[in-house]
Amino acid sequence: MALALLMLCAASAAAFSPSSSPLLPRLRLSSFCPVACPQACQPARERSKASLVMMAKGKKPTSSDKVQVILKGNVDGVGKQNEVLRVNIGYYNNFLRPKALADIISDEEVEVMVAKHKEELAQKKQEAEELASEVKKLGDIVLLRKVGKGNQIFGSVTNKQIIEEVSKKSGGKGEDHSLRDELLLPDFLSPVQLSAKMKWEIPEVSGLGEYSASVQVHPEVTVGIRVVVKEQ
C-alpha cells in the first residue's frame, strides 16, 4: 500500500513538472538564484558602460549610436594614443573594449585632461625661458683653436663644443647633460644644461673672430649665443 502511494506521487510530480508539461515554460533555477548560480548574473555585470549611459538617457542603445572614448594606444585607421573621439557603441563593445584599446571618457574628464595638459605645457615653456635667461647671463662663449696659415683654424666648431663650454662656464664639468635630473644637484648649483638634441643653428667657422649661434630650447623659445674664436 505504501509503495503504491509513493509511485503515484512520483508520477503526479513528473506529470506536472515544468520540464515535462507542454503548457508550462522550462525554467532555469539560475535565472532566479544569482547567489547559488552567479554565472547567471555575469552578462549583466559585464554590460558595457556605453549601454548603461544610453539607457540612463532614456534611449535604448543600438550599434550605430556613438560614444566618446580616449584611445589607450595607437589604433590603425582610428587615431593615436590619448586622442579623444566618438565611435560606434558596437565598435567599442566588440573591438576596442575587449582589446583594452580605449576607455569611455566624459566631457568633464576631457576638460580636466585638457586643463592639465595646458598646465604642463605652460610649465615647460617657463622652464625653457628660465634656461634661455641663464644662457644669456653667461655672455660670450670663448673657444680656443690652433691657427694655421692665413689665420685658418684647425677643425670646426660644433654644438657639442659650445655645450661643453656653456656647462664649464656655469660651473659644470663640460658634459652634454641631456637629462637634468642626472646631476642630483640643487637648482642654484646646477650648471646651465643644453643638449645636442636641441635644434641648433651654427654658422660655418673657418677663422678667428666672433660668430652668432642660436639654440631652440623650446618650440617657442630660442636663445642666441655669441661664440668668440681665439687663438690657442
Phi, psi and omega in degrees: 000310180297321180295322180295318179297318180298319180294323179294318179296317181297320180293320179296317180297320180292325182292327184252012178286146181302330184285337185255342184274128178288345182272343183245137179290151177285129184246144177254134180300326183296336179293336183245001187228072180294336180287314181285329183231076185298338180296338180292332181268354186300316179302323180292321180294328184268005178302133187293150177298327180299315180295320179296322179297315180295321180293326179295333179274005178079020182235131178286122184291143174234167184293343181269351179292152183260150176221144182271128183226162171242129183284134180271353178196175177290131179236117182303130177078359182242302181174184182256167181304138180071008176280137179258128181206170179252133180228165176295143178301320180299319180293321179294313183291324187267340184230301187294313183292313179299329181267006179056042181262348182202158175232149174289139182224136182273167178299323180295318179294325177295317179299318178297317181296317180295318180297319179295320180295318178296321179296319179295320179295319179295322179295317180295321179294319179298317178297322179294320178295322177294321178296317179298322179296320179293324178295318180297324181294337182288337180076212183291144174255114186263129176241130179262131182224146172287142186244140178252209180293142179069025180059025177279131181275155176272131180086185181236172177255123182242167179295327180294324177293321177293319179300316180298317181291323177298316180296316180297316184293335180261012174102006179266189182259359176099001180281163174272101183270095179284333180245116187295326185290347183292338184285328181057040178242153174301153183303322184286350177254350184286134175290159176294128188244115172249168183224146176292343179284344178288164180276115183250150171230110183234126179289163176287122183252118182240346182211186179289156178138191181252140182223148179256122176241168178210157178219136179267106182271352181198151179307337181243007183227118176234138181237138178271147180228125177268121182255127179247119180261120181239161180286137182278000000 
